[in-house]
Amino acid sequence: MNTLCSLRPTASRAFIVVAAALFVSTILLTTSHATSVVKLADDGLVRLSSIIVEGRVTSVHSEWNADHTQIQTLVTIRVSDSIKGAAPGDLLVLRLLGGQVGDTVMELVGGPTFSVDENVIVFLEKDAPELMPITGLFQGKFTVTADPSTGQQMVVGRKMSRDAFVNRISGIVATQEGGR
């Protein structure tokens, strides 16, 4: 079983957590778990996604779930372009596992993070669990930002412009949908 998320208190409780962890680890034999993510090529991201949209993040808000057992982050994106499928409106709200409420942090290893005013292209999974609609965890979220020297919109982590990336993804969408 992989450990995908963890609750992490801030520095005010860090000493107690570290001491407890050392105590437990000396008494119990434990097995370490890590998140494994299969690297997806662009065609895989497109194939596994039912919706691909571009937009600007307008809100990021973390809260406890109703049972107070998980922290969830609500990310609101104002959709400017649908590349595949139809967004359910001008505003798309993603409910992601993890976030921070007060002094408590819950992290989803491999999960994407979002910032207000960030321009993004997101790939949303077919039949995704309610709490993680992003295809391939971090792989399905791309940040678009202006190159400081040219002003051209670029996809962070890719050596290509926003336009070239959207054209590439649109071409893959057309090829895959044409094969149905």
PAMAR-49855 format. One record per residue (C-alpha): residue number from 1; residue in one letter; chain; x, y, z. Coordinates in nm, 3 decimals. Each point is the difference from the previous one (the first is absolute). Example, Ala and Ser with C-alpha at 12.3 -4.5 7.8 and 13.67 -1.06 7.14 Angstrom:
BEGIN
+-----+------+-------+---------+---------+---------+
|  nr | rest | kette |      px |      py |      pz |
+-----+------+-------+---------+---------+---------+
|   1 |    a |     A |   1.230 |  -0.450 |   0.780 |
|   2 |    s |     A |   0.137 |   0.344 |  -0.066 |
+-----+------+-------+---------+---------+---------+
This chain:
BEGIN
+-----+------+-------+---------+---------+---------+
|  nr | rest | kette |      px |      py |      pz |
+-----+------+-------+---------+---------+---------+
|   1 |    m |     A |   0.000 |   0.000 |   0.000 |
|   2 |    n |     A |   0.144 |   0.338 |  -0.098 |
|   3 |    t |     A |  -0.014 |   0.297 |   0.232 |
|   4 |    l |     A |  -0.126 |   0.284 |  -0.215 |
|   5 |    c |     A |  -0.074 |   0.265 |   0.259 |
|   6 |    s |     A |   0.104 |   0.098 |   0.347 |
|   7 |    l |     A |  -0.105 |   0.248 |   0.265 |
|   8 |    r |     A |   0.290 |   0.219 |   0.101 |
|   9 |    p |     A |  -0.018 |   0.243 |   0.291 |
|  10 |    t |     A |   0.196 |   0.323 |  -0.018 |
|  11 |    a |     A |   0.307 |   0.076 |   0.216 |
|  12 |    s |     A |  -0.207 |   0.053 |   0.317 |
|  13 |    r |     A |  -0.064 |  -0.374 |   0.020 |
|  14 |    a |     A |   0.301 |  -0.126 |  -0.191 |
|  15 |    f |     A |   0.201 |  -0.109 |   0.307 |
|  16 |    i |     A |  -0.281 |  -0.219 |   0.133 |
|  17 |    v |     A |  -0.053 |  -0.159 |  -0.340 |
|  18 |    v |     A |   0.371 |  -0.070 |  -0.048 |
|  19 |    a |     A |   0.034 |  -0.147 |   0.349 |
|  20 |    a |     A |  -0.307 |  -0.219 |  -0.047 |
|  21 |    a |     A |   0.122 |  -0.113 |  -0.341 |
|  22 |    l |     A |   0.342 |  -0.097 |   0.137 |
|  23 |    f |     A |  -0.160 |  -0.189 |   0.287 |
|  24 |    v |     A |  -0.240 |  -0.190 |  -0.225 |
|  25 |    s |     A |   0.270 |  -0.078 |  -0.257 |
|  26 |    t |     A |   0.228 |  -0.153 |   0.264 |
|  27 |    i |     A |  -0.280 |  -0.225 |   0.127 |
|  28 |    l |     A |  -0.174 |  -0.103 |  -0.320 |
|  29 |    l |     A |   0.140 |  -0.143 |  -0.319 |
|  30 |    t |     A |  -0.144 |   0.216 |  -0.274 |
|  31 |    t |     A |   0.008 |  -0.008 |  -0.375 |
|  32 |    s |     A |   0.059 |   0.319 |  -0.194 |
|  33 |    h |     A |  -0.247 |   0.087 |  -0.276 |
|  34 |    a |     A |   0.035 |   0.246 |  -0.283 |
|  35 |    t |     A |  -0.223 |   0.135 |  -0.270 |
|  36 |    s |     A |   0.072 |  -0.142 |  -0.342 |
|  37 |    v |     A |  -0.127 |   0.184 |  -0.303 |
|  38 |    v |     A |   0.021 |  -0.138 |  -0.351 |
|  39 |    k |     A |   0.138 |   0.269 |  -0.232 |
|  40 |    l |     A |  -0.260 |   0.089 |  -0.260 |
|  41 |    a |     A |   0.081 |   0.127 |  -0.347 |
|  42 |    d |     A |  -0.225 |   0.270 |  -0.143 |
|  43 |    d |     A |  -0.212 |  -0.255 |  -0.190 |
|  44 |    g |     A |  -0.055 |  -0.192 |   0.326 |
|  45 |    l |     A |  -0.103 |   0.316 |   0.185 |
|  46 |    v |     A |  -0.248 |   0.081 |  -0.276 |
|  47 |    r |     A |  -0.138 |  -0.354 |  -0.020 |
|  48 |    l |     A |  -0.060 |  -0.021 |   0.377 |
|  49 |    s |     A |  -0.157 |   0.346 |   0.020 |
|  50 |    s |     A |  -0.364 |   0.076 |  -0.069 |
|  51 |    i |     A |   0.048 |   0.376 |   0.037 |
|  52 |    i |     A |   0.302 |   0.218 |  -0.077 |
|  53 |    v |     A |  -0.038 |   0.371 |   0.072 |
|  54 |    e |     A |   0.205 |   0.315 |   0.023 |
|  55 |    g |     A |  -0.074 |   0.276 |   0.246 |
|  56 |    r |     A |   0.105 |   0.219 |   0.290 |
|  57 |    v |     A |  -0.015 |  -0.110 |   0.364 |
|  58 |    t |     A |  -0.232 |   0.241 |   0.183 |
|  59 |    s |     A |  -0.019 |  -0.167 |   0.341 |
|  60 |    v |     A |   0.183 |  -0.259 |   0.211 |
|  61 |    h |     A |  -0.161 |  -0.094 |   0.332 |
|  62 |    s |     A |   0.073 |  -0.291 |   0.234 |
|  63 |    e |     A |  -0.249 |  -0.146 |   0.248 |
|  64 |    w |     A |  -0.070 |  -0.312 |   0.205 |
|  65 |    n |     A |  -0.243 |  -0.254 |  -0.142 |
|  66 |    a |     A |  -0.328 |  -0.063 |   0.185 |
|  67 |    d |     A |   0.153 |  -0.281 |   0.211 |
|  68 |    h |     A |   0.304 |   0.214 |   0.088 |
|  69 |    t |     A |   0.227 |  -0.281 |  -0.128 |
|  70 |    q |     A |   0.144 |   0.159 |  -0.315 |
|  71 |    i |     A |   0.101 |   0.343 |  -0.117 |
|  72 |    q |     A |  -0.127 |   0.087 |  -0.346 |
|  73 |    t |     A |   0.092 |   0.295 |  -0.218 |
|  74 |    l |     A |  -0.254 |   0.162 |  -0.228 |
|  75 |    v |     A |   0.162 |   0.155 |  -0.307 |
|  76 |    t |     A |  -0.218 |   0.225 |  -0.216 |
|  77 |    i |     A |   0.109 |   0.056 |  -0.360 |
|  78 |    r |     A |  -0.160 |   0.254 |  -0.234 |
|  79 |    v |     A |   0.001 |  -0.195 |  -0.327 |
|  80 |    s |     A |   0.119 |   0.191 |  -0.306 |
|  81 |    d |     A |   0.029 |  -0.291 |  -0.245 |
|  82 |    s |     A |  -0.119 |  -0.362 |  -0.022 |
|  83 |    i |     A |   0.249 |  -0.216 |  -0.186 |
|  84 |    k |     A |  -0.185 |  -0.329 |   0.051 |
|  85 |    g |     A |  -0.349 |  -0.065 |   0.130 |
|  86 |    a |     A |  -0.221 |   0.265 |   0.151 |
|  87 |    a |     A |   0.065 |   0.171 |   0.330 |
|  88 |    p |     A |  -0.314 |   0.011 |   0.216 |
|  89 |    g |     A |  -0.006 |   0.380 |  -0.033 |
|  90 |    d |     A |   0.222 |   0.308 |   0.008 |
|  91 |    l |     A |   0.120 |  -0.092 |   0.349 |
|  92 |    l |     A |   0.146 |  -0.342 |   0.070 |
|  93 |    v |     A |   0.041 |  -0.104 |   0.364 |
|  94 |    l |     A |   0.247 |  -0.278 |   0.074 |
|  95 |    r |     A |  -0.011 |  -0.175 |   0.338 |
|  96 |    l |     A |   0.350 |  -0.132 |   0.072 |
|  97 |    l |     A |   0.126 |  -0.209 |   0.288 |
|  98 |    g |     A |   0.244 |   0.188 |   0.225 |
|  99 |    g |     A |   0.062 |   0.356 |   0.113 |
| 100 |    q |     A |   0.045 |   0.198 |   0.321 |
| 101 |    v |     A |  -0.257 |   0.095 |   0.262 |
| 102 |    g |     A |   0.143 |   0.191 |   0.295 |
| 103 |    d |     A |   0.314 |  -0.177 |   0.120 |
| 104 |    t |     A |  -0.083 |  -0.331 |  -0.169 |
| 105 |    v |     A |   0.132 |  -0.088 |  -0.345 |
| 106 |    m |     A |  -0.107 |  -0.302 |  -0.203 |
| 107 |    e |     A |   0.216 |  -0.076 |  -0.303 |
| 108 |    l |     A |  -0.079 |  -0.222 |  -0.294 |
| 109 |    v |     A |   0.336 |  -0.116 |  -0.130 |
| 110 |    g |     A |   0.007 |   0.067 |  -0.374 |
| 111 |    g |     A |  -0.307 |   0.221 |   0.012 |
| 112 |    p |     A |  -0.003 |   0.331 |  -0.186 |
| 113 |    t |     A |  -0.009 |   0.335 |   0.176 |
| 114 |    f |     A |  -0.176 |   0.315 |  -0.118 |
| 115 |    s |     A |   0.037 |   0.374 |   0.065 |
| 116 |    v |     A |  -0.248 |   0.282 |  -0.045 |
| 117 |    d |     A |   0.053 |   0.182 |  -0.334 |
| 118 |    e |     A |   0.194 |  -0.293 |  -0.143 |
| 119 |    n |     A |  -0.076 |  -0.078 |  -0.366 |
| 120 |    v |     A |  -0.040 |  -0.375 |  -0.043 |
| 121 |    i |     A |  -0.086 |  -0.275 |  -0.241 |
| 122 |    v |     A |  -0.154 |  -0.296 |   0.184 |
| 123 |    f |     A |  -0.076 |  -0.353 |  -0.114 |
| 124 |    l |     A |  -0.293 |  -0.151 |   0.193 |
| 125 |    e |     A |  -0.040 |  -0.378 |   0.027 |
| 126 |    k |     A |  -0.279 |  -0.212 |  -0.129 |
| 127 |    d |     A |  -0.189 |  -0.155 |   0.291 |
| 128 |    a |     A |   0.239 |   0.164 |   0.246 |
| 129 |    p |     A |  -0.053 |  -0.034 |   0.372 |
| 130 |    e |     A |  -0.173 |   0.309 |   0.135 |
| 131 |    l |     A |   0.309 |   0.124 |   0.178 |
| 132 |    m |     A |   0.261 |  -0.025 |  -0.275 |
| 133 |    p |     A |  -0.128 |   0.082 |  -0.345 |
| 134 |    i |     A |   0.343 |   0.096 |  -0.138 |
| 135 |    t |     A |   0.129 |  -0.262 |  -0.245 |
| 136 |    g |     A |   0.330 |  -0.153 |   0.111 |
| 137 |    l |     A |   0.019 |   0.212 |   0.318 |
| 138 |    f |     A |   0.257 |   0.278 |  -0.066 |
| 139 |    q |     A |   0.035 |  -0.105 |  -0.367 |
| 140 |    g |     A |  -0.343 |   0.133 |  -0.092 |
| 141 |    k |     A |   0.059 |   0.360 |   0.109 |
| 142 |    f |     A |   0.204 |   0.247 |  -0.205 |
| 143 |    t |     A |   0.077 |   0.359 |   0.094 |
| 144 |    v |     A |   0.010 |   0.259 |  -0.277 |
| 145 |    t |     A |   0.210 |   0.311 |   0.062 |
| 146 |    a |     A |   0.158 |   0.280 |  -0.200 |
| 147 |    d |     A |   0.367 |  -0.038 |  -0.094 |
| 148 |    p |     A |   0.172 |   0.296 |   0.173 |
| 149 |    s |     A |   0.220 |   0.082 |  -0.299 |
| 150 |    t |     A |  -0.250 |  -0.040 |  -0.285 |
| 151 |    g |     A |  -0.342 |   0.026 |   0.166 |
| 152 |    q |     A |  -0.108 |  -0.313 |  -0.189 |
| 153 |    q |     A |  -0.236 |  -0.231 |   0.192 |
| 154 |    m |     A |   0.193 |  -0.316 |   0.086 |
| 155 |    v |     A |  -0.093 |  -0.332 |   0.163 |
| 156 |    v |     A |   0.212 |  -0.045 |   0.313 |
| 157 |    g |     A |   0.206 |  -0.320 |  -0.010 |
| 158 |    r |     A |  -0.031 |  -0.028 |  -0.377 |
| 159 |    k |     A |   0.216 |   0.164 |  -0.260 |
| 160 |    m |     A |  -0.299 |   0.120 |  -0.198 |
| 161 |    s |     A |  -0.233 |   0.292 |  -0.021 |
| 162 |    r |     A |  -0.356 |  -0.014 |   0.128 |
| 163 |    d |     A |  -0.125 |   0.013 |  -0.361 |
| 164 |    a |     A |   0.223 |  -0.287 |  -0.112 |
| 165 |    f |     A |  -0.105 |  -0.208 |   0.302 |
| 166 |    v |     A |  -0.373 |   0.063 |  -0.056 |
| 167 |    n |     A |   0.040 |  -0.079 |  -0.372 |
| 168 |    r |     A |   0.181 |  -0.325 |   0.085 |
| 169 |    i |     A |  -0.265 |  -0.108 |   0.253 |
| 170 |    s |     A |  -0.283 |   0.103 |  -0.237 |
| 171 |    g |     A |   0.160 |  -0.210 |  -0.274 |
| 172 |    i |     A |   0.016 |  -0.303 |   0.228 |
| 173 |    v |     A |  -0.365 |   0.055 |   0.100 |
| 174 |    a |     A |  -0.102 |   0.016 |  -0.368 |
| 175 |    t |     A |   0.195 |  -0.316 |  -0.084 |
| 176 |    q |     A |  -0.143 |  -0.195 |   0.295 |
| 177 |    e |     A |  -0.357 |   0.117 |  -0.059 |
| 178 |    g |     A |   0.031 |  -0.069 |  -0.373 |
| 179 |    g |     A |   0.087 |  -0.360 |   0.078 |
| 180 |    r |     A |  -0.331 |  -0.065 |   0.180 |
+-----+------+-------+---------+---------+---------+
